[in-house]
Amino acid sequence: MKNNTKLALIISLFALIGIPVIFLCVSLITDNWKFLLFSIFPAFLAGFTGLMATLQQMKKEHHAN
């Protein structure tokens, strides 16, 4: 796995998991759950799209070797 693919995988997982966790903390601190509610769909959309693209690239690199 190339470094660019590793970086893309890390960023995709952060978008998928890290951003909702950050907004969960913000929601717990402010007691305003709209932060979490409005962050879930965009984070899932960005993270899942990036994850699928990264996994496809990893498969291409694996089959090329």
ChimeraX attribute file (.defattr): number of C-alpha atoms within 10 A of each C-alpha:
attribute: neighborCount
match mode: 1-to-1
recipient: residues
	/A:1	10
	/A:2	8
	/A:3	8
	/A:4	10
	/A:5	16
	/A:6	13
	/A:7	12
	/A:8	17
	/A:9	20
	/A:10	16
	/A:11	18
	/A:12	23
	/A:13	19
	/A:14	15
	/A:15	21
	/A:16	23
	/A:17	15
	/A:18	15
	/A:19	19
	/A:20	22
	/A:21	16
	/A:22	14
	/A:23	19
	/A:24	21
	/A:25	14
	/A:26	15
	/A:27	16
	/A:28	13
	/A:29	10
	/A:30	10
	/A:31	11
	/A:32	12
	/A:33	14
	/A:34	11
	/A:35	18
	/A:36	19
	/A:37	13
	/A:38	12
	/A:39	16
	/A:40	17
	/A:41	13
	/A:42	14
	/A:43	20
	/A:44	18
	/A:45	13
	/A:46	15
	/A:47	23
	/A:48	16
	/A:49	13
	/A:50	20
	/A:51	20
	/A:52	13
	/A:53	15
	/A:54	21
	/A:55	14
	/A:56	12
	/A:57	15
	/A:58	17
	/A:59	11
	/A:60	11
	/A:61	13
	/A:62	10
	/A:63	8
	/A:64	7
	/A:65	5
